Amino acid sequence: MEEAVKQEVRTNARICGIDPDLAEELYTIAEKPDGGYTLAAELPRRFSPESIVSAGNTPQDFWAYLGLYFRISGRFYDAIAVYDSLYRHMLRFQQEKHQRAHMSMPLCWIRDCFADLNHPVHAKRYLMYMLCEDAVGYGPSKRATGSGVYFRAVWHHGMSDKLVTE
């Protein structure tokens, strides 16, 4: 790993409250050909479900950085595997703790990956999941201004304002 990348990884780790040595280890895994699928299995073992649904800078953010690494590298299916493992880990939190966790972000990132891959049906499928998640979490008022679903639905998928906000 190059020194500049190493420094960025360590900085991201500190922001997310993660041990910088663990962060380097995870990025080293990411660089391997099977890195996405290895991380999709490894990340849930490294971070508790509670740690990824808490507010503020959390391991969820670092999980997102890892997925973004794959997206920027053009490894969209690896990114989807990482984001899907985050979503499933959040579901695990809900099942174990009997508490609701807002899970729109990993759905959003999966949708964006499918859009990048030019798979509009899958992208819209995940957009619809986001709409459901935001309807439960925010109601109609915040969907237009407080989440990433509105502009994706209206601008990218041609849905009407009424359809998105009702």
C-alpha positions as CSV (number, residue, x, y, z in Angstrom):
1,M,0.0,0.0,0.0
2,E,1.4,3.4,-1.0
3,E,2.2,5.8,1.8
4,A,-0.3,8.4,0.7
5,V,-3.1,5.8,0.7
6,K,-1.9,4.5,4.0
7,Q,-2.3,8.0,5.5
8,E,-5.7,8.4,4.1
9,V,-6.8,5.0,5.4
10,R,-5.5,5.9,8.9
11,T,-7.3,9.3,8.8
12,N,-10.6,7.7,7.7
13,A,-10.2,5.2,10.5
14,R,-9.7,7.9,13.2
15,I,-12.7,9.8,11.9
16,C,-14.8,6.6,12.2
17,G,-13.5,5.6,15.6
18,I,-11.6,2.5,14.2
19,D,-8.2,1.3,15.1
20,P,-5.9,2.5,12.3
21,D,-4.0,-0.8,12.2
22,L,-7.3,-2.7,11.7
23,A,-8.2,-0.2,8.9
24,E,-4.9,-0.9,7.1
25,E,-5.5,-4.7,7.5
26,L,-9.0,-4.3,5.9
27,Y,-7.7,-2.2,3.0
28,T,-5.0,-4.7,2.4
29,I,-7.8,-7.3,2.1
30,A,-9.7,-5.0,-0.3
31,E,-6.7,-4.8,-2.7
32,K,-6.8,-8.6,-3.3
33,P,-8.8,-9.9,-6.3
34,D,-11.4,-11.5,-4.0
35,G,-11.3,-8.6,-1.6
36,G,-14.9,-7.5,-1.8
37,Y,-16.3,-10.9,-1.1
38,T,-13.8,-11.6,1.6
39,L,-14.6,-8.3,3.3
40,A,-18.4,-8.9,2.9
41,A,-17.8,-12.0,5.2
42,E,-15.2,-10.4,7.4
43,L,-16.7,-7.0,8.3
44,P,-19.7,-8.5,10.2
45,R,-17.2,-10.4,12.3
46,R,-15.1,-7.4,13.1
47,F,-17.9,-4.9,14.0
48,S,-20.9,-5.5,16.2
49,P,-24.4,-4.7,14.8
50,E,-24.8,-2.0,17.5
51,S,-21.6,-0.2,16.4
52,I,-22.9,0.3,12.9
53,V,-26.3,1.7,13.7
54,S,-25.2,4.3,16.3
55,A,-25.2,8.0,15.5
56,G,-22.1,9.9,14.5
57,N,-18.9,8.7,12.9
58,T,-19.1,4.9,13.2
59,P,-17.8,1.7,11.5
60,Q,-20.7,2.1,9.1
61,D,-18.8,5.1,7.6
62,F,-15.7,3.0,7.3
63,W,-17.7,0.2,5.7
64,A,-18.9,2.9,3.2
65,Y,-15.3,4.0,2.5
66,L,-14.4,0.4,1.6
67,G,-17.4,0.1,-0.7
68,L,-16.4,3.4,-2.3
69,Y,-12.9,2.1,-2.8
70,F,-14.4,-0.7,-4.9
71,R,-16.7,1.7,-6.8
72,I,-13.9,4.1,-7.7
73,S,-11.8,1.0,-8.8
74,G,-14.6,-0.1,-11.1
75,R,-15.2,-3.2,-9.0
76,F,-19.0,-2.6,-8.7
77,Y,-19.9,-6.2,-7.8
78,D,-17.4,-6.1,-5.0
79,A,-18.9,-2.8,-3.8
80,I,-22.4,-4.4,-3.9
81,A,-21.2,-7.3,-1.8
82,V,-19.8,-5.0,0.8
83,Y,-22.9,-2.8,0.9
84,D,-25.2,-5.8,1.0
85,S,-23.3,-7.2,4.0
86,L,-23.7,-3.9,5.7
87,Y,-27.5,-4.0,5.0
88,R,-27.7,-7.5,6.3
89,H,-25.7,-6.6,9.4
90,M,-28.2,-3.8,10.1
91,L,-31.1,-6.2,9.7
92,R,-29.3,-8.5,12.2
93,F,-29.3,-5.5,14.7
94,Q,-33.1,-5.1,14.3
95,Q,-33.7,-8.8,14.8
96,E,-31.5,-9.1,17.9
97,K,-32.4,-5.8,19.6
98,H,-36.0,-5.4,18.5
99,Q,-35.2,-1.8,17.5
100,R,-35.6,-0.1,14.2
101,A,-32.5,1.1,12.4
102,H,-32.7,3.4,9.4
103,M,-31.1,1.4,6.5
104,S,-31.5,3.6,3.5
105,M,-27.8,4.3,3.0
106,P,-26.6,0.9,2.0
107,L,-29.7,0.5,-0.3
108,C,-28.7,3.9,-1.9
109,W,-25.2,2.8,-2.5
110,I,-26.3,-0.5,-4.0
111,R,-28.7,1.4,-6.2
112,D,-25.9,3.7,-7.4
113,C,-23.7,0.7,-8.2
114,F,-26.4,-0.8,-10.4
115,A,-26.9,2.5,-12.1
116,D,-23.1,2.7,-12.7
117,L,-23.4,-0.8,-14.2
118,N,-26.2,0.4,-16.5
119,H,-28.7,-2.1,-14.9
120,P,-31.7,0.2,-14.7
121,V,-34.2,-2.4,-13.5
122,H,-32.0,-3.4,-10.5
123,A,-31.2,0.3,-9.8
124,K,-34.9,1.1,-9.7
125,R,-35.6,-1.9,-7.5
126,Y,-33.2,-0.6,-4.9
127,L,-34.6,2.9,-5.3
128,M,-38.0,1.5,-4.4
129,Y,-36.5,-0.2,-1.3
130,M,-35.1,3.3,-0.4
131,L,-38.5,4.9,-0.8
132,C,-40.1,2.3,1.5
133,E,-37.3,2.8,4.1
134,D,-37.6,6.6,3.9
135,A,-41.4,6.5,4.1
136,V,-41.1,4.6,7.4
137,G,-38.3,6.6,8.7
138,Y,-39.2,10.2,7.6
139,G,-42.7,10.3,6.3
140,P,-43.5,12.4,3.2
141,S,-42.1,15.8,4.4
142,K,-38.4,15.0,4.6
143,R,-38.1,12.7,1.6
144,A,-38.0,15.7,-0.8
145,T,-35.3,17.6,1.1
146,G,-33.6,15.4,3.7
147,S,-32.6,12.2,1.9
148,G,-30.9,11.0,-1.2
149,V,-33.9,9.2,-2.6
150,Y,-35.9,12.2,-4.0
151,F,-33.4,13.4,-6.6
152,R,-32.6,9.9,-7.7
153,A,-36.3,9.0,-8.1
154,V,-37.2,12.3,-9.9
155,W,-34.1,13.1,-11.8
156,H,-32.7,9.7,-12.7
157,H,-35.8,7.5,-12.8
158,G,-38.4,10.0,-14.1
159,M,-40.8,9.6,-11.2
160,S,-43.2,12.4,-10.4
161,D,-42.9,14.5,-7.2
162,K,-46.4,13.3,-6.2
163,L,-45.4,9.7,-6.5
164,V,-42.2,10.1,-4.5
165,T,-43.7,12.2,-1.7
166,E,-47.1,10.5,-1.1
